[in-house]
Amino acid sequence: MHGDWDLTPDTSRKQRLGFDETIFCASKTPDQINRLLQAALKAEEPLLLTRLDGDKFFELSSELSEHLDYDEVSHTAILGHVTIPEDAPRVAIVSGGSSDVRVAREAARTLQYYRIAVREIYDVGVAGLWRLLERIEELRDMNVVIAVAGMEGTLPSVVAGLVPGLVIAVPVATGYGVAANGITALHSALASCAPGLVVVNVDNGYGAGCAALRMLNVMQRSSLQS
């Protein structure tokens, strides 16, 4: 029964929102993904795929998957060649620990798909605060910083209290016991006393990337109008 129903991609999303539809692969069969890839190749359209785990990637048609740039850490794939221009906007992505990198990389790959330059700074959690403070001047130069953290999720609040740009918190389902699969980090971000901290859902690196993209698009329009 799986994979025999029609798929209807949101082909007008770019005109409405400024970015393409992305294929969420976790709930799709290899056959469905193959059909979506085949349609995109035929239309000569780029495509971003998320939550494409390694097992499912290797079940795809080799004739189609050979066109993909697959990242096994973030479980993302990009159809089409991406070149990031030298003058591209820059976004920083920081993570509390190495266990958070999968989600951080999902955000990074989302932005790279849209030709945004990304500075990835990982394993700078506040349990060793000096690690973050050593990089804080870099972060202050960024228009947008995405802060990814599990456990108690303190990192986004600390970053948002130290840098002037937009800070987007991504709580991660990393931690023991009362970390509760990211709920504690989510509540910590939502209850932050750092003014203006933006929060996305647990493990939603893609959503954080899109939030950053919306801000950059607004900034670009404002620049063109001035």
N, C-alpha and C positions, 0 to 999 in steps of 0.2 A: 504493500500500500504506500510505502514512503517514496516520495520523489515522482509521483505520477500526477500531481496537480500543477496547474499553471502558476508561473511566477510572474509577478508584475512589478518590475523595478520602477522606482520613483525617478523617472527620467527628467522631470522638470525641477528637481531640487536645486540644481545649480542656478537656474534663473531666479528662483525664489529666495534662496538663502546664501548663495555665493560659494557653496561647496557641493561636491558630488554625493550621490548616495553611496553608502559603504555596505558591503556584504557581510553580515554577521553570520559566521559559518557554524557556530556551535549547534544550532538547531536545524541545520541543513544537511542533506545527504551528499555524498560525493557526486552522485548523478545530477542533483540540482546545481551544485557548484560548477560542474562541468558545463552545464547548459548556459549558466550565466557567463562563464568565461568565453564560451564559444560565441555568444551574442555580442559581448564587448569586443572581441577580436574582429568579428565581422564588421562592426560599426567603427572600428579603429578608435575606440574610446578607452581611456585609462580606467583603472579600477583599484580600489583599496579593499582588501579582505581582512577581517579581524576574527579572532578566536578560531583560527584554523590550526588545530593541533597537528603534530607531526604525523600521527597515524593516518589522519584524514587526508593530509597533504599527499602522502605517498599512495593513497588510493585514487587520486585524481588521474585522469588520462595524461600519459607522459607527453603526448603531443600538445596538450594545453599547459601543463605545469611547467614545461620548459620555458615558457614565456614569463614566468613569475619570478620576482625577486622575493624569496622567502626568508624570513627571519625566525629561526627556531626559538629564540628567547622570548620574543613578544607574541609569537603565534600570529604574525601578520604577514601578508603577501601583497606585493604591488605589481599590477599589470601595467606595463609601460615604462619607458625610461625617464628617470627623474634627474634633472640637473639643477642644482641650487645655485642661483646667481650670486656673485660676490657682494652685491648690495642688498641681498635679501634681508628682511626683518629677522631679528634674533630673539629666540626664546630660550630661557634656561630651564632645565628640569633637574631637580634635586631629589634624592631619595634618602630616607633615614638609614636604611640598611641594604645589604646586597639581596635580601629576600624580597625586597620591593621592586627590584629592577625589571621584572617581567611587565608589571603595570606601567612603570616609568617608560620603558621602551615602546609600549603601545602608544603612549602619548607622543613620543619622539617620532615614531614612524608615521603617525597621522600627520604631524606637521611637516615632515620631510616630503611626504606625498604631495603636499601643497607648496613645495619649494620654499619652505621656511627653514632658515638656518637654526640648528639646535645645539646648545651647549649642555652636555650631559655631565652632571656632577653627582656621583653616587657614593653612598656609605658615609654620609656626613650627619648622622643622627645626633640629637642633642645630649645623649648620654656621654658623648665625648665632644663637648661644645666647641672646643678649639678647632675641630675639623671644619665646622661650618664657618667659624669666624675667619679662618684663613682664606675663605673664598667669598667673603661678604662683599668686597669691593667689586668683584666681577658681577655679582647679582644686582648690585645697585645700578649698574649700567644697563640693565635689561628692562624693556617695557613690560614684559610678562615673565613671571616665574611660576612654574608648576612644582608644587611641593608634595611629594608622595611618601606616605608613612603609615606603618601599621602600629602594632602594640598600643600604646596610649595615644599615639598620634600627635605628639607635641610639636613636631617640626614645622608644620604650616603656620602655627601661631607665632613661633619665634621668628621665622622668616618674614612674615607679614608685619612684625613689629620693628624690622630693621631695614627694609627696602621700600622705596617709594612707588615702584611699579605695581601693576595688578598681580596679586598672588592667588593662585587657584590651588585649593587643597584637594588631594586625592587620598581618601582613607583606603587602607589596604587590609585585606583579611589575613594579616600576619600576626601571630601572637598566641599566647596560651590562655586557657581558662576564660577569665572575664574579658579578654580581648574580643571574644564573642564574634569571631569571623568578620572583624572590621567594624562592628557596631560601636564599640568603645571609641575607636579613632574617629568615626563619623560624628558621634555626639561631641567629642572634644573639639572638632573643627566647627561644628554648628554653634557651640557655646563659647567660641573664642572671643577674647576681649580685644583682639587686634581688629581695628575698624576696617571694614571693606573687604574682608577675606571672603572669597568666593569658594563654594564647596560643591563638588559633584559626588555622585554615588560611589559606594564601595567598589574598588577595583576598576573604576571607569576611566582608564587612561585615554580611551578614544574620546569620551565626552569632554575631558579636560583639554585635549588638543583642539577640539571644535570650539570650545569657549575661548581659548586663546586666539583662534583664527577669526572669530567674530570680532574680537577687540581690535585685532590688527587690520581687519577690513574697514572698520569704522575709522581708525586712525588714517588709513590710506585715503579714504573718501574725504575726510576733513582736510588733509594735506592738499589734495587736488583742488578743493573748493577755495582754499585760502590764497 
